[in-house]
């Protein structure tokens, strides 16, 4: 060990308490390593968001190109979300057993390869199947992101840095909208413009896969599975990057860590006494959050078509509205560690409900775009706070698997949305559709306020306070 490294290894805490890996990670300042990993993961999220919104943005185009009926259109919209349901469960458990880094590489390879194949889908059946496979990879991306970043980022900076990661990620939403406006009317090299959109997503994801090979494994996870020498080496390297001043930082008071979850099955653990209320909160939240979040992103082109706008104009207005996604994440960053997470989630959910009703009843292009932009902006304040809140509910030993199960429920709801919400749009128009969405968001806010824990700035391996 170098002389500089020796200076920055933390001394034992008062009273002879030996600091855990988690304590040492939490007391670090924000390092260049933290910025690098949030950037790399953020770019991966960008292509995840791009893929997530691809089918919805192209729904009217695909309807014309493949002569889709109402049922086949719903299958195209739902197929990726059904894959996401499976991916969130399976790859979440995979990450708890084999590591966060390895799971990241598997999920990216799946959705990059399937999206590349989707660019050449010869029929709607092939498109549905390939969107399902891409969805398996996409489904794990956000829960893995939340789990990994919650594992490695210092507690007092966690919310802000995760919000910045999602700010990068949500640039993928307006990107797919703008590319659609540009490419859909064209056929570069004789290939339909919508196929190029799938191709761009696949190639970008492949580049991110290469970048993610350089990520270090979560020291918290390594310590949990008994690979303490590796956990120690990574943590000591991060401490060395902090510089000599790190050695003088006041140590936190000694505390007793939560024990890892008992080996008695994931579901039994989730409904055991320490986690039961939190699990109910998370499951209700995940079932309802998708109604508000994807209800707009997936169906906005359909709503605008129902209002009488043609396909290209509708894509343009949708693309402008989608700029609210990265702006919302950007605005969330300074709020995340200042406002209690569950308060921010509940407040932004109620504001989304109001903006959605405004979008539904807007009678001019200006108001349509204004309320659409406002809705997407608020939904990403909501999303940024939600991702951090949900990842903070469980200890490292079960974090990825427990979060994956909860996320899988949101994907199941998302898969059902076209079948549930399109009939409402057809029968009652945008007003009825967004009234139902507003009701779902109101129930969600009540769920989080009543059952949610306070987690802002708290260690993630100990039970949070109410």
C-alpha positions as CSV (number, residue, x, y, z in Angstrom):
1,X,0.0,0.0,0.0
2,X,1.3,3.5,-0.9
3,X,2.0,6.1,1.7
4,X,-1.0,8.2,0.5
5,X,-3.3,5.2,0.6
6,X,-2.2,4.5,4.2
7,X,-3.2,8.0,5.2
8,X,-6.8,7.7,4.0
9,X,-7.8,4.3,5.4
10,X,-10.4,5.1,8.1
11,X,-9.5,4.6,11.7
12,X,-11.7,2.4,13.9
13,X,-14.7,4.2,15.2
14,X,-14.9,5.3,18.9
15,X,-15.4,2.5,21.3
16,X,-13.5,0.0,19.1
17,X,-16.4,-0.4,16.7
18,X,-15.2,-1.5,13.3
19,X,-17.0,0.3,10.5
20,X,-18.8,-1.8,8.0
21,X,-18.3,-1.5,4.2
22,X,-21.6,0.2,4.0
23,X,-20.6,2.8,6.7
24,X,-17.4,3.5,4.8
25,X,-19.2,3.9,1.5
26,X,-21.8,6.3,3.0
27,X,-19.2,8.6,4.5
28,X,-17.3,9.2,1.3
29,X,-17.5,12.5,-0.5
30,X,-18.7,12.5,-4.1
31,X,-15.7,11.2,-6.1
32,X,-14.8,11.2,-9.8
33,X,-15.5,7.5,-9.7
34,X,-19.1,8.2,-8.6
35,X,-19.5,10.7,-11.5
36,X,-18.2,8.2,-14.0
37,X,-20.4,5.4,-12.9
38,X,-23.5,7.6,-12.8
39,X,-22.7,8.8,-16.3
40,X,-22.2,5.4,-17.8
41,X,-25.4,4.1,-16.2
42,X,-27.2,7.2,-17.2
43,X,-26.3,6.6,-20.9
44,X,-27.5,3.1,-20.6
45,X,-30.8,4.4,-19.1
46,X,-31.0,6.8,-22.1
47,X,-31.3,3.8,-24.5
48,X,-33.6,2.0,-22.0
49,X,-36.0,5.0,-22.1
50,X,-35.6,5.2,-25.9
51,X,-36.6,1.5,-26.2
52,X,-39.4,1.9,-23.6
53,X,-41.1,4.6,-25.6
54,X,-40.4,3.3,-29.1
55,X,-43.6,1.2,-29.6
56,X,-45.9,3.9,-28.2
57,X,-44.3,6.7,-30.4
58,X,-44.5,4.5,-33.5
59,X,-48.0,3.0,-32.7
60,X,-49.8,4.9,-35.5
61,X,-47.0,4.3,-38.0
62,X,-46.9,0.6,-37.2
63,X,-50.7,0.4,-37.4
64,X,-50.5,1.7,-41.0
65,X,-47.4,-0.3,-42.1
66,X,-48.6,-3.7,-40.8
67,X,-52.3,-3.0,-41.2
68,X,-52.8,-3.6,-37.5
69,X,-56.2,-4.3,-36.1
70,X,-57.2,-3.1,-32.6
71,X,-56.1,-6.4,-31.0
72,X,-52.8,-6.6,-32.8
73,X,-52.0,-3.0,-32.0
74,X,-52.6,-3.8,-28.3
75,X,-50.3,-6.8,-28.6
76,X,-47.5,-4.7,-30.1
77,X,-47.9,-2.1,-27.3
78,X,-48.1,-4.8,-24.6
79,X,-45.4,-7.2,-25.7
80,X,-42.4,-5.3,-24.5
81,X,-44.1,-4.7,-21.1
82,X,-44.8,-8.4,-20.7
83,X,-41.2,-9.1,-21.4
84,X,-40.3,-6.5,-18.8
85,X,-42.4,-8.3,-16.2
86,X,-40.4,-11.4,-16.7
87,X,-37.0,-9.6,-16.9
88,X,-37.6,-7.6,-13.7
89,X,-38.2,-10.7,-11.7
90,X,-35.6,-13.0,-13.2
91,X,-32.7,-10.6,-13.5
92,X,-33.4,-9.0,-10.1
93,X,-32.9,-12.4,-8.5
94,X,-29.9,-13.0,-10.8
95,X,-28.3,-9.7,-9.5
96,X,-28.7,-10.8,-5.9
97,X,-27.1,-14.1,-6.6
98,X,-24.4,-13.3,-9.2
99,X,-23.8,-9.6,-8.8
100,X,-25.0,-6.3,-10.1
101,X,-22.4,-5.8,-12.8
102,X,-22.9,-9.2,-14.4
103,X,-26.7,-8.6,-14.4
104,X,-26.2,-5.2,-16.2
105,X,-24.2,-6.9,-19.0
106,X,-26.8,-9.7,-19.5
107,X,-29.8,-7.3,-19.6
108,X,-28.1,-4.9,-22.1
109,X,-27.1,-7.8,-24.4
110,X,-30.7,-9.0,-24.5
111,X,-32.3,-5.8,-25.4
112,X,-29.6,-4.6,-27.8
113,X,-29.7,-7.9,-29.8
114,X,-33.5,-8.1,-29.8
115,X,-33.8,-4.4,-30.9
116,X,-31.4,-5.1,-33.8
117,X,-33.4,-8.0,-34.9
118,X,-36.6,-5.9,-34.6
119,X,-35.3,-3.5,-37.2
120,X,-35.7,-6.4,-39.7
121,X,-38.9,-7.9,-38.4
122,X,-40.8,-9.2,-41.5
123,X,-44.2,-9.4,-39.9
124,X,-46.2,-8.2,-36.9
125,X,-45.8,-11.7,-35.2
126,X,-42.0,-11.3,-35.4
127,X,-42.2,-7.8,-34.1
128,X,-44.3,-8.8,-31.1
129,X,-41.9,-11.7,-30.3
130,X,-38.8,-9.5,-30.6
131,X,-40.3,-6.7,-28.5
132,X,-41.1,-9.3,-25.9
133,X,-37.4,-10.4,-25.8
134,X,-36.2,-6.8,-25.8
135,X,-38.5,-6.2,-22.9
136,X,-36.8,-8.9,-20.8
137,X,-33.6,-6.9,-20.9
138,X,-35.4,-3.5,-20.6
139,X,-37.4,-4.7,-17.6
140,X,-34.4,-5.1,-15.4
141,X,-32.6,-1.9,-16.4
142,X,-34.2,0.5,-14.0
143,X,-34.4,-1.8,-10.9
144,X,-30.7,-2.7,-11.5
145,X,-29.8,0.9,-11.8
146,X,-31.6,1.8,-8.6
147,X,-30.1,-1.2,-6.7
148,X,-26.5,-0.6,-7.9
149,X,-26.5,3.2,-7.3
150,X,-28.2,2.8,-3.9
151,X,-25.5,0.2,-3.0
152,X,-22.5,2.4,-4.0
153,X,-23.4,6.1,-3.6
154,X,-22.9,8.0,-0.3
155,X,-26.2,8.2,1.6
156,X,-26.3,12.0,1.9
157,X,-25.7,12.5,-1.9
158,X,-27.7,9.4,-3.1
159,X,-30.9,11.1,-4.2
160,X,-29.2,14.0,-6.1
161,X,-26.8,11.7,-8.0
162,X,-29.5,9.2,-8.9
163,X,-31.7,12.1,-10.2
164,X,-28.8,13.2,-12.4
165,X,-28.5,9.7,-13.7
166,X,-32.2,9.7,-14.7
167,X,-31.8,13.2,-16.2
168,X,-29.3,11.7,-18.7
169,X,-31.6,8.7,-19.2
170,X,-34.7,10.6,-19.9
171,X,-33.0,12.5,-22.8
172,X,-33.8,9.3,-24.6
173,X,-37.6,10.1,-24.6
174,X,-37.5,13.3,-26.6
175,X,-34.7,11.7,-28.7
176,X,-37.0,8.9,-29.9
177,X,-39.8,11.5,-30.6
178,X,-37.5,13.8,-32.6
179,X,-36.0,10.9,-34.6
180,X,-39.5,9.6,-35.3
181,X,-40.5,13.0,-36.7
182,X,-37.4,13.1,-38.9
183,X,-37.2,9.5,-40.1
184,X,-40.8,8.2,-40.3
185,X,-41.6,10.2,-43.6
186,X,-38.3,8.9,-45.1
187,X,-36.8,5.6,-46.3
188,X,-33.0,5.9,-46.1
189,X,-31.3,3.3,-48.3
190,X,-34.7,2.0,-49.2
191,X,-35.4,0.9,-45.6
192,X,-38.5,2.3,-43.8
193,X,-37.7,5.1,-41.4
194,X,-39.2,3.3,-38.4
195,X,-36.8,0.4,-38.8
196,X,-33.9,2.8,-38.5
197,X,-35.2,3.8,-35.1
198,X,-34.8,0.2,-33.9
199,X,-31.4,0.0,-35.4
200,X,-30.1,3.2,-33.7
201,X,-31.4,1.9,-30.3
202,X,-29.6,-1.4,-30.8
203,X,-26.3,0.1,-31.8
204,X,-26.3,2.6,-28.9
205,X,-27.0,-0.1,-26.4
206,X,-24.1,-2.2,-27.8
207,X,-21.7,0.8,-27.2
208,X,-23.0,1.1,-23.6
209,X,-22.5,-2.7,-23.0
210,X,-18.8,-2.1,-23.8
211,X,-18.6,0.9,-21.4
212,X,-20.3,-1.0,-18.6
213,X,-17.7,-3.7,-18.6
214,X,-15.5,-1.1,-16.8
215,X,-17.9,-0.8,-13.8
216,X,-16.8,-2.1,-10.5
217,X,-18.9,-4.5,-8.6
218,X,-21.0,-3.3,-5.6
219,X,-18.8,-3.6,-2.4
220,X,-22.0,-3.9,-0.3
221,X,-23.1,-6.9,-2.4
222,X,-19.6,-8.5,-2.3
223,X,-19.5,-8.2,1.5
224,X,-23.0,-9.7,1.8
225,X,-22.0,-12.8,-0.2
226,X,-18.7,-13.3,1.8
227,X,-16.3,-11.9,-0.8
228,X,-14.9,-9.5,1.8
229,X,-11.4,-9.2,0.3
230,X,-12.8,-7.9,-3.0
231,X,-15.2,-5.6,-1.1
232,X,-12.3,-4.2,1.0
233,X,-10.1,-3.6,-2.0
234,X,-12.7,-1.6,-3.9
235,X,-13.7,0.4,-0.9
236,X,-10.1,1.2,0.0
237,X,-9.5,2.3,-3.6
238,X,-12.5,4.7,-3.3
239,X,-11.2,6.0,0.0
240,X,-7.8,6.6,-1.5
241,X,-9.4,8.7,-4.2
242,X,-11.0,10.9,-1.5
243,X,-7.5,12.3,-0.6
244,X,-5.9,13.0,2.8
245,X,-8.7,15.2,4.0
246,X,-10.9,12.2,4.2
247,X,-9.0,10.8,7.1
248,X,-10.1,13.8,9.2
249,X,-13.8,13.5,8.5
250,X,-15.8,12.8,11.6
251,X,-16.8,9.2,11.9
252,X,-20.5,8.3,12.3
253,X,-21.7,6.9,15.7
254,X,-21.4,3.1,15.9
255,X,-24.6,1.3,15.0
256,X,-25.6,-2.3,14.6
257,X,-26.3,-3.4,11.0
258,X,-29.5,-5.3,10.1
259,X,-28.9,-9.0,9.6
260,X,-29.3,-10.4,6.1
261,X,-32.7,-11.7,5.2
262,X,-33.2,-15.3,6.3
263,X,-33.0,-18.1,3.8
264,X,-36.7,-18.9,3.7
265,X,-37.9,-17.8,0.3
266,X,-38.1,-14.3,-1.2
267,X,-41.9,-13.9,-0.8
268,X,-41.9,-15.1,2.8
269,X,-39.1,-12.7,3.6
270,X,-41.0,-9.8,2.0
271,X,-44.0,-10.4,4.1
272,X,-42.2,-11.0,7.3
273,X,-42.6,-8.5,10.2
274,X,-39.8,-6.1,9.3
275,X,-40.8,-5.7,5.7
276,X,-44.6,-6.4,5.5
277,X,-45.8,-2.8,5.5
278,X,-43.1,-1.7,3.1
279,X,-43.9,-4.5,0.7
280,X,-47.6,-3.6,0.6
281,X,-46.7,0.0,0.0
282,X,-44.3,-0.9,-2.8
283,X,-46.7,-3.3,-4.5
284,X,-49.6,-0.9,-4.5
285,X,-47.4,1.9,-5.6
286,X,-45.9,-0.1,-8.5
287,X,-49.3,-1.3,-9.7
288,X,-50.7,2.3,-9.8
289,X,-47.6,4.3,-10.8
290,X,-47.6,2.8,-14.3
291,X,-51.1,4.0,-15.0
292,X,-50.0,7.6,-14.6
293,X,-46.5,7.4,-16.0
294,X,-46.9,5.1,-19.0
295,X,-50.5,6.0,-19.5
296,X,-49.3,9.3,-21.0
297,X,-46.1,8.2,-22.7
298,X,-47.6,5.2,-24.4
299,X,-51.0,6.7,-25.4
300,X,-50.2,10.4,-26.1
301,X,-50.0,9.8,-29.9
302,X,-53.4,8.0,-29.7
303,X,-54.9,10.8,-27.7
304,X,-53.8,13.4,-30.2
305,X,-55.1,11.3,-33.0
306,X,-58.5,11.2,-31.2
307,X,-58.3,15.0,-30.9
308,X,-58.1,15.2,-34.7
309,X,-54.3,15.7,-35.3
310,X,-52.7,13.8,-38.2
311,X,-49.9,11.3,-37.6
312,X,-46.9,13.6,-38.3
313,X,-48.3,16.6,-36.5
314,X,-49.2,14.3,-33.5
315,X,-45.6,13.0,-33.4
316,X,-44.3,16.6,-33.4
317,X,-46.5,17.7,-30.5
318,X,-45.6,14.5,-28.6
319,X,-41.9,15.1,-29.2
320,X,-42.1,18.6,-27.8
321,X,-44.1,17.4,-24.8
322,X,-41.5,14.7,-24.2
323,X,-38.8,17.4,-23.5
324,X,-40.5,17.7,-20.1
325,X,-38.9,14.3,-19.1
326,X,-35.3,15.4,-18.9
327,X,-36.3,18.9,-17.6
328,X,-38.3,17.2,-14.8
329,X,-35.3,15.0,-13.8
330,X,-33.1,18.0,-13.9
331,X,-35.4,20.0,-11.6
332,X,-35.7,16.9,-9.3
333,X,-31.9,16.8,-8.6
334,X,-31.7,19.8,-6.1
335,X,-35.0,18.7,-4.4
336,X,-34.1,15.0,-3.8
337,X,-32.0,15.4,-0.7
338,X,-33.8,18.4,0.7
339,X,-37.5,17.2,0.6
340,X,-38.4,13.9,2.3
341,X,-38.8,11.4,-0.5
342,X,-42.3,10.2,0.2
343,X,-43.6,13.8,0.4
344,X,-42.0,14.6,-3.0
345,X,-43.5,11.4,-4.5
346,X,-47.0,12.1,-3.2
347,X,-47.0,15.8,-4.1
348,X,-45.8,15.2,-7.7
349,X,-48.3,12.5,-8.2
350,X,-51.2,14.8,-7.4
351,X,-49.7,17.5,-9.6
352,X,-49.5,15.0,-12.5
353,X,-53.2,14.2,-12.0
354,X,-54.1,17.9,-12.5
355,X,-51.8,18.3,-15.5
356,X,-53.3,15.2,-17.1
357,X,-56.8,16.6,-16.8
358,X,-55.6,19.8,-18.4
359,X,-54.1,17.9,-21.3
360,X,-57.3,16.0,-21.8
361,X,-59.5,19.0,-22.0
362,X,-57.1,21.4,-23.9
363,X,-58.7,22.8,-27.0
364,X,-55.7,24.3,-28.8
365,X,-52.3,23.3,-29.9
366,X,-50.6,25.7,-27.4
367,X,-52.5,24.3,-24.4
368,X,-52.0,20.7,-25.6
369,X,-48.2,21.2,-25.8
370,X,-48.1,23.2,-22.5
371,X,-50.0,20.6,-20.5
372,X,-48.2,17.8,-22.2
373,X,-44.9,19.3,-21.3
374,X,-46.1,20.0,-17.8
375,X,-47.3,16.5,-17.3
376,X,-44.0,14.9,-18.5
377,X,-42.0,17.4,-16.4
378,X,-43.9,16.5,-13.2
379,X,-43.9,12.8,-14.0
380,X,-40.1,12.9,-13.9
381,X,-39.9,14.7,-10.6
382,X,-42.2,11.9,-9.5
383,X,-40.1,9.2,-11.2
384,X,-36.8,10.3,-9.9
385,X,-38.1,10.4,-6.3
386,X,-39.9,7.1,-6.7
387,X,-36.8,5.2,-8.0
388,X,-34.8,6.2,-5.0
389,X,-37.6,5.7,-2.5
390,X,-38.3,2.1,-3.7
391,X,-34.6,1.1,-3.8
392,X,-34.2,2.2,-0.2
393,X,-36.8,-0.2,1.3
394,X,-34.7,-3.4,1.6
395,X,-31.2,-4.4,2.7
396,X,-28.5,-5.3,0.3
397,X,-29.0,-9.1,0.5
398,X,-32.4,-8.9,-1.1
399,X,-32.5,-5.4,-2.6
400,X,-32.3,-6.4,-6.3
401,X,-34.7,-9.3,-6.0
402,X,-37.3,-7.5,-3.9
403,X,-37.1,-4.4,-6.1
404,X,-37.4,-6.6,-9.2
405,X,-40.6,-8.2,-8.0
406,X,-42.1,-4.9,-7.2
407,X,-41.0,-3.5,-10.6
408,X,-42.4,-6.5,-12.3
409,X,-45.9,-5.6,-11.1
410,X,-45.5,-2.2,-12.7
411,X,-44.6,-3.9,-16.0
412,X,-47.6,-6.2,-15.7
413,X,-49.9,-3.1,-15.3
414,X,-48.1,-1.4,-18.2
415,X,-48.8,-4.5,-20.4
416,X,-52.4,-4.3,-19.5
417,X,-52.7,-0.5,-20.1
418,X,-53.5,-0.7,-23.9
419,X,-56.3,-3.2,-23.1
420,X,-57.6,-1.1,-20.2
421,X,-57.1,2.5,-21.4
422,X,-57.6,2.4,-25.1
423,X,-61.3,1.3,-24.7
424,X,-61.7,4.2,-22.3
425,X,-60.3,6.6,-24.9
426,X,-62.5,5.1,-27.6
427,X,-65.7,5.2,-25.5
428,X,-65.3,8.3,-23.4
429,X,-62.5,10.3,-25.0
430,X,-59.5,11.9,-23.4
431,X,-61.6,13.3,-20.5
432,X,-62.6,9.9,-19.2
433,X,-59.1,8.5,-19.8
434,X,-57.3,11.1,-17.8
435,X,-60.0,11.1,-15.1
436,X,-59.2,7.4,-14.4
437,X,-55.5,8.2,-14.5
438,X,-56.0,11.0,-12.0
439,X,-57.9,8.7,-9.7
440,X,-55.1,6.2,-9.7
441,X,-52.5,8.8,-8.9
442,X,-54.6,10.1,-5.9
443,X,-54.8,6.6,-4.5
444,X,-51.0,6.2,-5.0
445,X,-50.3,9.4,-3.1
446,X,-52.4,8.2,-0.2
447,X,-50.6,4.8,-0.2
448,X,-47.2,6.4,0.0
449,X,-48.1,9.0,2.7
450,X,-49.8,6.4,5.0
451,X,-47.5,3.4,4.5
452,X,-44.2,4.9,3.3
453,X,-41.1,5.2,5.5
454,X,-38.8,8.2,5.8
455,X,-35.6,7.3,3.9
456,X,-33.9,10.6,2.8
457,X,-30.2,10.5,3.8
458,X,-30.5,7.4,5.9
459,X,-28.3,4.2,5.7
460,X,-29.9,1.6,3.4
461,X,-29.0,-1.5,5.4
462,X,-31.0,-0.4,8.5
463,X,-34.7,-0.1,9.0
464,X,-35.8,3.5,8.2
465,X,-37.8,5.5,10.6
466,X,-41.5,6.4,10.1
